[in-house]
Amino acid sequence: MRKTKEVLRLKFELGLGLREIARSCCLGLTTVHDYLQRAKAAGIGWPLPDGWDEEKLEATLFDDPLPRAADPAKAVPDFAAIHEQKQRHRHVTLQLLWDEYKQANPEGYGYSRYVVAIFMLPRNAGPQALCFSTSPTATLIDRLPGL
């Protein structure tokens, strides 16, 4: 269960800072900041209005009734081309391949998401299942044979 009420009480009743609230509630600093920003946007202070319980507070702060603008679909990396480049050119790195991808797709994935997309290919992806390393002589060890 979220500790939203306690965060609001510590902030508005006791006047504690974000770090003190985070330590007191065993929450992350960004979580406390998020709770307080949501409360501010919803116009909620302390004490809570009459009849407000934990469920109503949660619904007000965390159920977003307004539809958010859909993120534009990001261009999916061409895994076959990546595999081909890695096979043809021994010293091609993921960083170089990502730089090319980003130039062609400025709104595309960031580097870390790009790498995760490549590493998270299904095991039955065939030639698309790639093994990348910073070393050009990486060794692939199949720890789950037969899957």
Secondary structure, 3 states (H helix, E strand, C coil): CCCHHHHHHHHHCCCCCHHHHHHHHCCCHHHHHHHHHHHHHHCCCCCCCCCCCHHHHHHHHHCCCCCCCCCCCCCCCCHHHHHHHHHHCCCCCHHHHHHHHHHHCCCCCCHHHHHHHHHCCCCCCHHHCCCCCCCCCCCCCCCCCCC
